[in-house]
Structure formats: structure tokens, C-alpha cells
Amino acid sequence: MNLASTPETIEVELKLGLRDCGVDQVSIALHDLLHREIRAQTDTLKNAYYDCQGVLHEHGIAIRTRSVGNRHEMTVKVRQAVESGLSWRKERNMTISRPVLDYGALDGLPFPNPVSTVIKSRSLDLVFENVFERTDWRVTLPDCDLMLSLDKGSVRVDRRESPVSELELELISGDVNQLIEFGCQLADSLPSFMAVISKAERGDRLIRSAHPMQDLKPRQRGDWLDWLSRALDPLSGPAPDEAYRALEALGENQALVTFGESVARGDLPLGLSGWMIKLSMESMRGAD
């Protein structure tokens, strides 16, 4: 629950998938990078996601309730385009008195007609939940204010489960380029990869028993970068063979020499996620 967020905003976020990393490792990496101690705060977050036969997911909308102790909020997120490893989502947060949907608040929001229909008919069902420990660090840079959040836990659907181990860097205010630069520097100290699978998608794929690369076909460079991220994600196993295939397809010989052997073994070499973020930025600029 990011209390620094405004009730209605564009959430700008960079996400790193981690392996074998906890609070201590992130704190040390932050100290080494900033040369000062950053106070950490850890809470238990309980999230519940709602949908109706996949209608919300189909239209790129996620509705959830979140509880931290006796504080509760309802959040509506609208998926936007992904650029240069960043997710851009319209987000609205509403305080609620208990962890149930406030249909009255949802009635007044602009949704696509199929989504409005299921809301008006009160047809949303609880489709999956996740519980995780979130540790926050507030980082203030000269031209940028960030919230770093380490999430450790799992997404659960019936008896199916997918572990969550990710570090989110959210822009509170300031220069997005500073967010990217800081994220790359921090990533170089942690075994990580540029993550693209949201918790909402993770839950949806568990519901459908769908592999994270199912329904996707890489056609251009950016698609192969997405493919690499999905192959490295624990939701896919991970899948070292597919990760190496994506690394080859990206055509970066130096990266293949530097990371290829480790990726083929199923490891996460230091520097991989920073390289992925930078390559994503280059691909975006090339598309302009």
C-alpha cells in the first residue's frame, strides 16, 4: 500500500525479478550505491483480485482489494503500453472500511462497456489472492523521488501457486530517466532480470493453467526481450533453453558471450537485468 500515491495517477514502475535475494542483500546494494543507510519498513500485504469470466483481464483492467493490518484500499489499474522495461498504468486508489468491493465507487468510473456491465450487475467474483511481505525503502535523489518495494510471497489459485520475488522501483515524482539509470545501477549488484509479468497476469495464467509464453509469438526484437524475461520467470520453470534461444535471437554477440553460459545453466548472472533494461530503451528509441 503505497501511501505516497495520489488517488488517481499514472503509475510508472520498473520491476526486477530476483532470485536468492532478500532484504539484507537489497539493503547492502542500496548502501553501496548511495553510501548511506536507507531505513526499511516491512509489512504483510493481503491482496484479493476480482474478475468475471476474464472480462476485466481481457480489457486490461485489474480490480483488487489490499489490506495492511487494519488498513484497506481498493485499487483499479488500467494496463498501458510497456516502454523500455517500464510499465505505465492508470491507477486509482480508494480507501475502504473493510476488504470487500465498494461497488458504489466503481459505478462512477469510466470503463469499457463490457466491464461496466459486469460491475452494474454486481457479477465480480474473487478469482485469486496473494499474500506477501513487502519491504519499502524511500529513496530521494537530486531529481527523482522513488519508492523501492521488495515483494516476497506467492500468488495462489486453488492449489496452484506461483512464487513472487521481485523488486519494484516506482516513480513518486521527478525524472523518469533517473529512475531508469538508478534501476540499472542497482540491478548490476543483484542476481535479477527485467520482469514483465504482473501479479494480475500471474494469477490469470494460474487460473487458465497457461504457460507464460503461451499465446505469444516473438516477431521483433522487443518481443524476444519479453520472451527472455518470461523464460527466466519462475512461472515458466524457469526455462533455460528458451532463455538462451531468446538471447541468441536478440543478436547481441557480446551479451551472448557474457551471459549465455550462465543463462543456459539456469542462473541469473550479475549485469543481466541492467543490460535488458538498456536494450529495451534502445529498442524504444529505434522505434520512434
WOSULQUI-V305149 format. One record per residue. N is the residue number from 1. RES is the residue in one letter. PHI is phi in whole degrees, 0 to 359 (* if undefined). OMEGA is omega in whole degrees, 0 to 359 (* if undefined). Layout:
# WOSULQUI-V305149
n->N res->RES phi->PHI omega->OMEGA
n->N res->RES phi->PHI omega->OMEGA
This chain:
# WOSULQUI-V305149
n->1 res->M phi->* omega->185
n->2 res->N phi->268 omega->185
n->3 res->L phi->291 omega->177
n->4 res->A phi->279 omega->180
n->5 res->S phi->287 omega->176
n->6 res->T phi->276 omega->181
n->7 res->P phi->303 omega->179
n->8 res->E phi->219 omega->187
n->9 res->T phi->202 omega->169
n->10 res->I phi->257 omega->178
n->11 res->E phi->280 omega->177
n->12 res->V phi->246 omega->192
n->13 res->E phi->215 omega->172
n->14 res->L phi->248 omega->186
n->15 res->K phi->234 omega->177
n->16 res->L phi->248 omega->171
n->17 res->G phi->276 omega->184
n->18 res->L phi->248 omega->174
n->19 res->R phi->220 omega->178
n->20 res->D phi->59 omega->179
n->21 res->C phi->231 omega->176
n->22 res->G phi->231 omega->183
n->23 res->V phi->301 omega->183
n->24 res->D phi->299 omega->181
n->25 res->Q phi->296 omega->179
n->26 res->V phi->292 omega->179
n->27 res->S phi->299 omega->179
n->28 res->I phi->295 omega->179
n->29 res->A phi->298 omega->178
n->30 res->L phi->295 omega->180
n->31 res->H phi->297 omega->180
n->32 res->D phi->296 omega->182
n->33 res->L phi->278 omega->186
n->34 res->L phi->259 omega->181
n->35 res->H phi->61 omega->174
n->36 res->R phi->201 omega->179
n->37 res->E phi->280 omega->175
n->38 res->I phi->243 omega->182
n->39 res->R phi->293 omega->179
n->40 res->A phi->252 omega->176
n->41 res->Q phi->231 omega->183
n->42 res->T phi->244 omega->177
n->43 res->D phi->226 omega->172
n->44 res->T phi->264 omega->181
n->45 res->L phi->251 omega->176
n->46 res->K phi->241 omega->183
n->47 res->N phi->246 omega->173
n->48 res->A phi->230 omega->182
n->49 res->Y phi->252 omega->186
n->50 res->Y phi->236 omega->177
n->51 res->D phi->197 omega->176
n->52 res->C phi->220 omega->179
n->53 res->Q phi->53 omega->175
n->54 res->G phi->78 omega->183
n->55 res->V phi->298 omega->181
n->56 res->L phi->295 omega->181
n->57 res->H phi->299 omega->180
n->58 res->E phi->301 omega->182
n->59 res->H phi->260 omega->175
n->60 res->G phi->71 omega->183
n->61 res->I phi->241 omega->175
n->62 res->A phi->237 omega->175
n->63 res->I phi->238 omega->182
n->64 res->R phi->219 omega->165
n->65 res->T phi->250 omega->180
n->66 res->R phi->225 omega->178
n->67 res->S phi->236 omega->171
n->68 res->V phi->233 omega->187
n->69 res->G phi->63 omega->179
n->70 res->N phi->261 omega->175
n->71 res->R phi->258 omega->183
n->72 res->H phi->223 omega->174
n->73 res->E phi->216 omega->173
n->74 res->M phi->247 omega->183
n->75 res->T phi->235 omega->173
n->76 res->V phi->243 omega->177
n->77 res->K phi->241 omega->178
n->78 res->V phi->241 omega->184
n->79 res->R phi->293 omega->176
n->80 res->Q phi->247 omega->178
n->81 res->A phi->294 omega->175
n->82 res->V phi->263 omega->181
n->83 res->E phi->233 omega->173
n->84 res->S phi->48 omega->178
n->85 res->G phi->77 omega->180
n->86 res->L phi->260 omega->170
n->87 res->S phi->259 omega->178
n->88 res->W phi->241 omega->182
n->89 res->R phi->227 omega->168
n->90 res->K phi->290 omega->185
n->91 res->E phi->222 omega->175
n->92 res->R phi->231 omega->179
n->93 res->N phi->249 omega->180
n->94 res->M phi->228 omega->176
n->95 res->T phi->289 omega->178
n->96 res->I phi->233 omega->186
n->97 res->S phi->279 omega->178
n->98 res->R phi->210 omega->189
n->99 res->P phi->281 omega->174
n->100 res->V phi->224 omega->182
n->101 res->L phi->295 omega->173
n->102 res->D phi->259 omega->183
n->103 res->Y phi->296 omega->179
n->104 res->G phi->300 omega->178
n->105 res->A phi->290 omega->181
n->106 res->L phi->290 omega->182
n->107 res->D phi->302 omega->185
n->108 res->G phi->270 omega->183
n->109 res->L phi->264 omega->180
n->110 res->P phi->279 omega->178
n->111 res->F phi->239 omega->168
n->112 res->P phi->302 omega->186
n->113 res->N phi->307 omega->180
n->114 res->P phi->297 omega->179
n->115 res->V phi->289 omega->178
n->116 res->S phi->302 omega->182
n->117 res->T phi->296 omega->182
n->118 res->V phi->288 omega->177
n->119 res->I phi->288 omega->180
n->120 res->K phi->297 omega->179
n->121 res->S phi->271 omega->179
n->122 res->R phi->56 omega->187
n->123 res->S phi->257 omega->181
n->124 res->L phi->286 omega->178
n->125 res->D phi->242 omega->172
n->126 res->L phi->292 omega->184
n->127 res->V phi->250 omega->172
n->128 res->F phi->197 omega->181
n->129 res->E phi->229 omega->168
n->130 res->N phi->218 omega->177
n->131 res->V phi->231 omega->180
n->132 res->F phi->207 omega->173
n->133 res->E phi->272 omega->177
n->134 res->R phi->246 omega->174
n->135 res->T phi->248 omega->183
n->136 res->D phi->253 omega->169
n->137 res->W phi->233 omega->176
n->138 res->R phi->268 omega->184
n->139 res->V phi->243 omega->178
n->140 res->T phi->250 omega->177
n->141 res->L phi->251 omega->183
n->142 res->P phi->306 omega->183
n->143 res->D phi->236 omega->188
n->144 res->C phi->199 omega->177
n->145 res->D phi->240 omega->188
n->146 res->L phi->236 omega->167
n->147 res->M phi->242 omega->175
n->148 res->L phi->262 omega->182
n->149 res->S phi->228 omega->176
n->150 res->L phi->264 omega->180
n->151 res->D phi->252 omega->178
n->152 res->K phi->231 omega->181
n->153 res->G phi->172 omega->182
n->154 res->S phi->201 omega->169
n->155 res->V phi->257 omega->185
n->156 res->R phi->236 omega->173
n->157 res->V phi->229 omega->185
n->158 res->D phi->54 omega->180
n->159 res->R phi->263 omega->179
n->160 res->R phi->270 omega->186
n->161 res->E phi->213 omega->175
n->162 res->S phi->230 omega->181
n->163 res->P phi->292 omega->176
n->164 res->V phi->241 omega->174
n->165 res->S phi->214 omega->187
n->166 res->E phi->214 omega->178
n->167 res->L phi->244 omega->180
n->168 res->E phi->259 omega->174
n->169 res->L phi->246 omega->183
n->170 res->E phi->252 omega->178
n->171 res->L phi->280 omega->175
n->172 res->I phi->276 omega->176
n->173 res->S phi->198 omega->175
n->174 res->G phi->104 omega->191
n->175 res->D phi->275 omega->180
n->176 res->V phi->295 omega->179
n->177 res->N phi->295 omega->175
n->178 res->Q phi->294 omega->176
n->179 res->L phi->301 omega->182
n->180 res->I phi->296 omega->181
n->181 res->E phi->298 omega->180
n->182 res->F phi->295 omega->179
n->183 res->G phi->299 omega->178
n->184 res->C phi->295 omega->180
n->185 res->Q phi->295 omega->180
n->186 res->L phi->293 omega->182
n->187 res->A phi->298 omega->181
n->188 res->D phi->295 omega->181
n->189 res->S phi->259 omega->186
n->190 res->L phi->232 omega->173
n->191 res->P phi->292 omega->191
n->192 res->S phi->205 omega->173
n->193 res->F phi->217 omega->177
n->194 res->M phi->290 omega->187
n->195 res->A phi->268 omega->181
n->196 res->V phi->235 omega->184
n->197 res->I phi->269 omega->178
n->198 res->S phi->283 omega->176
n->199 res->K phi->295 omega->179
n->200 res->A phi->295 omega->178
n->201 res->E phi->293 omega->179
n->202 res->R phi->302 omega->178
n->203 res->G phi->295 omega->180
n->204 res->D phi->298 omega->181
n->205 res->R phi->289 omega->174
n->206 res->L phi->293 omega->179
n->207 res->I phi->300 omega->184
n->208 res->R phi->268 omega->186
n->209 res->S phi->51 omega->184
n->210 res->A phi->255 omega->177
n->211 res->H phi->297 omega->183
n->212 res->P phi->295 omega->175
n->213 res->M phi->253 omega->176
n->214 res->Q phi->293 omega->179
n->215 res->D phi->75 omega->181
n->216 res->L phi->240 omega->176
n->217 res->K phi->226 omega->180
n->218 res->P phi->296 omega->179
n->219 res->R phi->237 omega->180
n->220 res->Q phi->218 omega->189
n->221 res->R phi->302 omega->180
n->222 res->G phi->300 omega->178
n->223 res->D phi->293 omega->180
n->224 res->W phi->290 omega->176
n->225 res->L phi->293 omega->175
n->226 res->D phi->297 omega->180
n->227 res->W phi->298 omega->178
n->228 res->L phi->300 omega->180
n->229 res->S phi->299 omega->182
n->230 res->R phi->293 omega->179
n->231 res->A phi->292 omega->180
n->232 res->L phi->277 omega->184
n->233 res->D phi->287 omega->178
n->234 res->P phi->299 omega->179
n->235 res->L phi->296 omega->179
n->236 res->S phi->261 omega->175
n->237 res->G phi->134 omega->356
n->238 res->P phi->290 omega->185
n->239 res->A phi->238 omega->184
n->240 res->P phi->302 omega->181
n->241 res->D phi->299 omega->179
n->242 res->E phi->290 omega->177
n->243 res->A phi->297 omega->179
n->244 res->Y phi->294 omega->178
n->245 res->R phi->301 omega->180
n->246 res->A phi->293 omega->179
n->247 res->L phi->299 omega->177
n->248 res->E phi->296 omega->184
n->249 res->A phi->295 omega->180
n->250 res->L phi->290 omega->172
n->251 res->G phi->71 omega->178
n->252 res->E phi->260 omega->188
n->253 res->N phi->299 omega->181
n->254 res->Q phi->296 omega->178
n->255 res->A phi->295 omega->179
n->256 res->L phi->296 omega->178
n->257 res->V phi->294 omega->185
n->258 res->T phi->287 omega->189
n->259 res->F phi->250 omega->191
n->260 res->G phi->304 omega->183
n->261 res->E phi->298 omega->180
n->262 res->S phi->294 omega->180
n->263 res->V phi->298 omega->180
n->264 res->A phi->296 omega->177
n->265 res->R phi->280 omega->183
n->266 res->G phi->93 omega->180
n->267 res->D phi->270 omega->174
n->268 res->L phi->243 omega->181
n->269 res->P phi->288 omega->176
n->270 res->L phi->301 omega->179
n->271 res->G phi->94 omega->183
n->272 res->L phi->297 omega->184
n->273 res->S phi->293 omega->177
n->274 res->G phi->298 omega->177
n->275 res->W phi->296 omega->180
n->276 res->M phi->297 omega->180
n->277 res->I phi->296 omega->181
n->278 res->K phi->296 omega->179
n->279 res->L phi->295 omega->177
n->280 res->S phi->297 omega->177
n->281 res->M phi->297 omega->179
n->282 res->E phi->298 omega->179
n->283 res->S phi->296 omega->179
n->284 res->M phi->295 omega->180
n->285 res->R phi->296 omega->180
n->286 res->G phi->292 omega->180
n->287 res->A phi->278 omega->182
n->288 res->D phi->288 omega->*
